[in-house]
Each structure stands twice: as C-alpha cells, then as structure tokens.
C-alpha cells in the first residue's frame, strides 16, 4: 500500500487548489544529470515530430523503462506515487502508468497550444480526475527556452466553465531534480524556445486504471520485458486486473502470465460491493431452490 504521508497530504492540497505543484529536489540532481547524459544519443538519433501539436522543432520518444534502469526510480518515486494515488484513487481500483516520454524542445520551437491532457478521453469532465502528469527537467527549464507553461486554477469544474481561458500562465522554471506535477484537467503547454540551447525533459504520467492508456503498455513492455520488473511496476504497466475483471487473461490476473502460473479456472475479481451483492443473490437463489425442493418432497 502507498503511504499517505504528511508530505503527500500537503502537496495534494496544492494540487487540488491550484491544479499543479512544483517539488524542489525531488530527486538527486546528479542522478538526473547522469540519466540525461545516457539518453543524449537517443535524443540525437530521434527524428523531429510531425504536426503542430507535437511540434516540428521538438523530438519525442517513449518506452523509457526499456531505455535505462534509473527510470524505475522516477516512475516509482514514493511521493509521486502517493500523490497519484491520492488524486485518482477515489475514481478507480488501481492506478496505471499512462506515459513515459522524453521531450527535447529545440531552438526555434513555437509555443505549444494550451491544452488539457484529459481531453484525449471522451468521457464526462469536471468531477473525476483522469490523470496526473509529472514533468522531470533533464536540463534547466527557463522562460526563454521553452519551460512548461501552466494556467493555475483552470482544473476540475473550471475546465468546463472556462474551456478557452488562457490569461497569464505560470512559467515552471525548474532545475534537474525538481518535479512539476499537474492534473489532467489543468491547462498547460510547452513554451517556445527563443534560445540557442535545447530544453530537455521527460514526462511520466499516471491515469485511472480502467482507461485506455496513451502509451500501449503491453506492446511497449511485452511479457519477457515486464517479467524483469518489480511487482509494483508490473502492475503499473498493466499486468494486473482492475476490478471487476478488467484486463484479465483467461479469467485470471495477467500477473500470473509473467510468473508462468496462468492455470486453473476463471475466477471472480469483484469490488467488495459487487462481491457482497453477488453473494447475497447466490444465497437467495439457494434458499429459493431449497424451498422448492422441500415443497416437492412434501407433496410426495
């Protein structure tokens, strides 16, 4: 179970109030800089994106858990996981990894259109949060080089009241080691890069466990890859059932597939309220059947 520490509660209050929060030195900067150095060749080899939303002076690549073992420490950061659980847990049985993506905003990149990441799903908005994103700077984020722009208090019901409101954003200026967290309903976007330097970062996102994730986790991390992950990470990338019975394999939890123990009959995986209702129904049916049997026996 993810611990609900005072730090989690404090940052969760900021997320609920403002739609974002910045945690300074969430990771050792040296760890972040080391990761950035190891990803440098991949950034260099990655082609520029196509399309104005992704940005034609921007590079992106995903599947980060396969690219460097240090990514696990970012994905399973205790405070970040605690916050994701705090913000999403009321709306799902389990949370899941939605995306791991490295981003490089090159000189000349235009500002990204302000948007809300929750709009990738067509469900109703304003009551439940769909996801929590974490932007980890790999280089300094500055106003001039394309730092993430965030529009405070544009989240939750405000996303319905002011769908096209821009106003003045907060420029999330940060250093490697800091973490920028924002809700899926919060208006945000990458800034334009008016410098000669490349601004690099990575986004790691968590969503409701019953949603179709942005990144197809089962193809990105097929069983031979996921089998090497710790148990918590296996669940985050989708190798777990979401009650009731979502994401099963032959009626069993897909974690059994990774352990090589996928056998036996299909088995209920229900929420407590569903299990109680099903049990009550079964008991009533048994009682009615017994009454019919006794009535027939009496008539004989």
LUMZA-114523 format. One record per residue (C-alpha): residue number from 1; x, y, z. Coordinates in nm, 2 decimals. Each point is the difference from the previous one (the first is absolute). Layout:
N
> NUM,X,Y,Z
...
This chain:
300
> 1,0.00,0.00,0.00
> 2,0.12,0.35,-0.09
> 3,0.06,0.20,0.32
> 4,-0.21,0.32,0.05
> 5,0.28,0.21,0.16
> 6,-0.04,0.36,0.12
> 7,0.21,0.10,-0.30
> 8,-0.25,-0.17,-0.23
> 9,-0.29,0.17,0.17
> 10,0.16,0.34,-0.02
> 11,0.09,-0.02,-0.37
> 12,-0.34,-0.16,-0.08
> 13,-0.17,0.31,0.15
> 14,0.20,0.22,-0.23
> 15,-0.09,-0.22,-0.30
> 16,-0.37,0.03,0.09
> 17,0.02,0.37,0.06
> 18,0.21,0.11,-0.29
> 19,0.00,-0.29,-0.25
> 20,0.38,-0.04,0.02
> 21,0.29,0.00,0.25
> 22,0.38,0.01,-0.03
> 23,0.21,-0.22,0.22
> 24,0.36,0.13,0.03
> 25,0.28,-0.26,0.01
> 26,-0.24,-0.29,-0.02
> 27,0.30,-0.20,-0.14
> 28,0.37,0.03,0.04
> 29,0.11,0.24,-0.28
> 30,0.31,-0.21,-0.07
> 31,-0.23,-0.30,-0.07
> 32,-0.20,0.20,-0.24
> 33,0.30,0.14,-0.18
> 34,0.15,-0.35,-0.03
> 35,-0.33,-0.12,-0.16
> 36,0.00,0.30,-0.23
> 37,0.35,-0.08,-0.12
> 38,-0.09,-0.37,-0.07
> 39,-0.30,0.11,-0.20
> 40,0.19,0.25,-0.21
> 41,0.07,-0.24,-0.29
> 42,-0.37,-0.10,-0.02
> 43,-0.10,0.36,-0.01
> 44,0.25,0.06,-0.28
> 45,-0.13,-0.30,-0.20
> 46,-0.37,0.08,0.05
> 47,-0.16,0.19,-0.30
> 48,-0.20,0.31,0.05
> 49,-0.37,-0.03,0.05
> 50,-0.26,0.06,-0.27
> 51,-0.30,0.22,0.07
> 52,-0.05,0.33,0.17
> 53,-0.12,-0.15,0.33
> 54,0.31,-0.22,0.06
> 55,0.21,0.27,-0.14
> 56,0.22,-0.02,-0.31
> 57,0.30,0.13,0.19
> 58,-0.06,-0.25,0.28
> 59,0.12,-0.35,0.04
> 60,-0.18,-0.27,0.20
> 61,0.06,-0.36,0.08
> 62,-0.18,-0.24,0.24
> 63,0.05,-0.34,0.16
> 64,0.24,0.15,0.25
> 65,0.00,-0.30,0.24
> 66,0.17,-0.21,-0.27
> 67,0.27,0.27,-0.06
> 68,0.16,0.05,0.34
> 69,-0.04,-0.18,0.33
> 70,0.00,0.33,0.19
> 71,-0.35,0.08,-0.14
> 72,-0.15,-0.24,0.25
> 73,0.10,0.23,0.28
> 74,-0.19,0.29,-0.17
> 75,-0.31,-0.21,-0.08
> 76,-0.02,-0.15,0.35
> 77,0.11,0.32,0.19
> 78,-0.19,-0.04,0.34
> 79,-0.12,0.36,0.02
> 80,-0.12,0.00,-0.36
> 81,-0.17,-0.33,0.02
> 82,-0.17,0.11,0.32
> 83,-0.13,0.32,-0.17
> 84,-0.12,-0.19,-0.30
> 85,-0.19,-0.24,0.23
> 86,-0.13,0.29,0.21
> 87,-0.14,0.18,-0.31
> 88,-0.13,-0.30,-0.19
> 89,-0.08,-0.26,0.26
> 90,-0.36,0.10,0.06
> 91,-0.08,-0.07,-0.37
> 92,0.17,-0.33,-0.06
> 93,0.10,-0.33,0.16
> 94,0.37,0.04,-0.11
> 95,0.20,0.26,-0.18
> 96,0.21,-0.07,-0.31
> 97,0.29,0.14,-0.18
> 98,-0.13,0.22,-0.29
> 99,0.32,0.12,-0.16
> 100,0.38,0.02,0.03
> 101,0.13,0.24,-0.27
> 102,0.31,0.20,-0.04
> 103,-0.03,0.34,-0.17
> 104,0.25,0.24,-0.15
> 105,-0.12,0.35,-0.10
> 106,0.26,0.13,-0.25
> 107,0.09,0.36,-0.09
> 108,-0.27,0.17,-0.20
> 109,-0.29,-0.22,0.14
> 110,-0.32,0.19,0.02
> 111,-0.22,-0.01,0.31
> 112,-0.23,-0.30,0.02
> 113,-0.37,0.06,-0.01
> 114,-0.13,0.01,0.36
> 115,-0.19,-0.32,0.07
> 116,-0.13,-0.24,0.26
> 117,0.13,-0.36,-0.02
> 118,-0.34,-0.14,0.12
> 119,-0.14,0.09,-0.34
> 120,0.16,-0.31,-0.15
> 121,-0.29,-0.18,0.15
> 122,-0.36,0.07,-0.10
> 123,-0.16,-0.06,0.34
> 124,-0.18,0.26,0.21
> 125,0.22,0.26,0.17
> 126,-0.01,0.22,0.31
> 127,-0.06,-0.26,0.27
> 128,0.27,-0.26,-0.02
> 129,0.37,0.05,-0.08
> 130,0.13,-0.23,-0.27
> 131,0.37,0.03,0.04
> 132,0.30,0.16,0.18
> 133,0.30,0.10,-0.20
> 134,0.36,0.06,0.12
> 135,0.25,0.20,-0.20
> 136,0.36,-0.08,0.10
> 137,0.24,0.26,-0.14
> 138,0.32,-0.15,-0.15
> 139,0.14,0.35,-0.07
> 140,-0.09,0.33,0.17
> 141,-0.34,0.12,-0.09
> 142,-0.01,0.37,-0.07
> 143,-0.26,0.24,-0.13
> 144,0.21,0.06,-0.32
> 145,0.08,-0.36,-0.08
> 146,-0.35,-0.15,0.00
> 147,-0.08,-0.08,0.37
> 148,-0.33,-0.15,0.06
> 149,-0.28,0.26,0.03
> 150,-0.29,-0.07,0.24
> 151,-0.32,0.19,0.05
> 152,-0.09,-0.03,0.37
> 153,-0.36,-0.06,0.11
> 154,-0.11,-0.12,-0.34
> 155,-0.05,-0.35,0.12
> 156,-0.30,-0.20,0.12
> 157,-0.34,0.17,-0.05
> 158,0.19,0.31,-0.13
> 159,0.09,-0.20,-0.31
> 160,-0.37,0.01,-0.09
> 161,-0.07,0.36,0.11
> 162,0.30,0.14,-0.19
> 163,0.10,-0.25,-0.27
> 164,0.17,0.26,-0.21
> 165,0.15,0.22,0.27
> 166,0.37,0.07,-0.03
> 167,0.09,0.31,0.20
> 168,0.35,0.02,0.14
> 169,0.17,-0.34,0.07
> 170,0.25,-0.09,0.26
> 171,0.34,-0.08,-0.15
> 172,0.12,-0.31,0.17
> 173,0.37,0.09,0.02
> 174,0.18,-0.30,0.16
> 175,0.33,-0.18,0.03
> 176,0.09,-0.36,-0.06
> 177,-0.12,-0.19,0.31
> 178,-0.32,0.21,0.03
> 179,-0.34,-0.15,-0.09
> 180,-0.30,0.19,-0.15
> 181,-0.33,-0.17,0.07
> 182,-0.32,0.10,-0.16
> 183,-0.35,-0.15,-0.04
> 184,-0.15,-0.13,-0.32
> 185,-0.26,0.28,0.02
> 186,0.26,0.28,0.03
> 187,0.06,0.22,-0.30
> 188,0.37,-0.01,-0.10
> 189,0.24,-0.02,-0.29
> 190,0.37,0.02,-0.09
> 191,0.14,0.34,-0.04
> 192,0.18,0.12,-0.31
> 193,0.38,-0.02,-0.02
> 194,0.16,0.33,-0.08
> 195,0.35,-0.10,0.10
> 196,0.28,-0.19,-0.17
> 197,-0.02,-0.28,0.26
> 198,-0.21,-0.32,0.00
> 199,-0.25,-0.04,0.29
> 200,-0.03,-0.36,0.10
> 201,-0.23,-0.18,0.24
> 202,-0.22,-0.31,0.04
> 203,-0.36,-0.04,0.09
> 204,-0.12,-0.29,0.21
> 205,-0.38,-0.02,0.03
> 206,-0.24,-0.21,0.21
> 207,-0.37,-0.06,-0.09
> 208,-0.31,-0.18,0.12
> 209,0.06,-0.37,-0.02
> 210,-0.31,-0.06,-0.22
> 211,0.09,0.25,-0.27
> 212,0.18,-0.09,-0.33
> 213,0.35,0.15,0.06
> 214,0.17,0.24,-0.23
> 215,0.29,-0.24,-0.05
> 216,-0.09,-0.36,-0.08
> 217,0.18,-0.15,0.30
> 218,-0.04,-0.36,-0.10
> 219,0.17,0.05,-0.33
> 220,0.27,0.23,0.14
> 221,0.06,-0.24,0.29
> 222,-0.09,-0.35,-0.12
> 223,0.01,-0.29,0.25
> 224,0.37,-0.08,-0.05
> 225,0.08,0.36,0.08
> 226,-0.25,0.05,0.28
> 227,0.10,-0.32,0.17
> 228,0.32,0.17,0.10
> 229,-0.18,0.29,0.17
> 230,-0.07,0.01,0.38
> 231,-0.36,-0.11,0.09
> 232,-0.12,0.36,0.06
> 233,0.13,0.11,-0.34
> 234,-0.16,-0.30,-0.18
> 235,-0.33,0.11,0.14
> 236,0.05,0.36,-0.11
> 237,0.07,-0.10,-0.36
> 238,-0.32,-0.20,-0.01
> 239,0.07,-0.35,0.11
> 240,-0.27,0.01,0.27
> 241,-0.38,-0.04,-0.01
> 242,-0.21,0.31,0.07
> 243,-0.30,-0.12,0.19
> 244,-0.25,-0.11,-0.13
> 245,0.19,-0.24,-0.22
> 246,0.15,0.26,-0.24
> 247,0.32,-0.09,-0.18
> 248,-0.01,-0.37,0.08
> 249,0.16,-0.29,-0.19
> 250,-0.23,-0.30,-0.01
> 251,-0.18,0.13,0.30
> 252,0.32,0.03,0.21
> 253,0.23,0.29,0.10
> 254,0.26,0.07,-0.27
> 255,0.27,0.00,0.27
> 256,-0.03,-0.38,0.00
> 257,0.10,0.01,-0.37
> 258,0.33,0.17,0.10
> 259,0.06,-0.26,0.27
> 260,-0.08,-0.29,-0.23
> 261,-0.28,-0.11,0.23
> 262,-0.30,0.08,-0.22
> 263,-0.22,-0.30,0.06
> 264,-0.32,-0.10,0.16
> 265,-0.36,0.11,-0.05
> 266,-0.12,0.36,-0.06
> 267,-0.04,0.17,0.33
> 268,-0.21,0.30,0.12
> 269,0.19,0.32,0.07
> 270,-0.27,0.23,0.13
> 271,-0.02,0.31,0.20
> 272,-0.11,-0.05,0.36
> 273,-0.35,0.15,-0.08
> 274,-0.04,-0.23,-0.30
> 275,0.12,-0.31,0.19
> 276,-0.25,0.07,0.28
> 277,-0.28,0.05,-0.25
> 278,0.09,-0.32,-0.19
> 279,0.03,-0.20,0.32
> 280,-0.34,0.13,0.12
> 281,-0.16,-0.10,-0.33
> 282,0.16,-0.35,0.01
> 283,-0.12,-0.06,0.36
> 284,-0.35,0.11,-0.10
> 285,0.00,-0.23,-0.30
> 286,0.11,-0.29,0.21
> 287,-0.27,0.07,0.26
> 288,-0.27,0.02,-0.27
> 289,0.13,-0.33,-0.16
> 290,0.00,-0.17,0.34
> 291,-0.36,0.12,0.06
> 292,-0.11,-0.14,-0.34
> 293,0.17,-0.33,0.08
> 294,-0.16,-0.03,0.34
> 295,-0.34,0.08,-0.15
> 296,0.03,-0.27,-0.26
> 297,0.12,-0.25,0.27
> 298,-0.30,0.09,0.22
> 299,-0.24,-0.06,-0.29
> 300,0.14,-0.34,-0.05
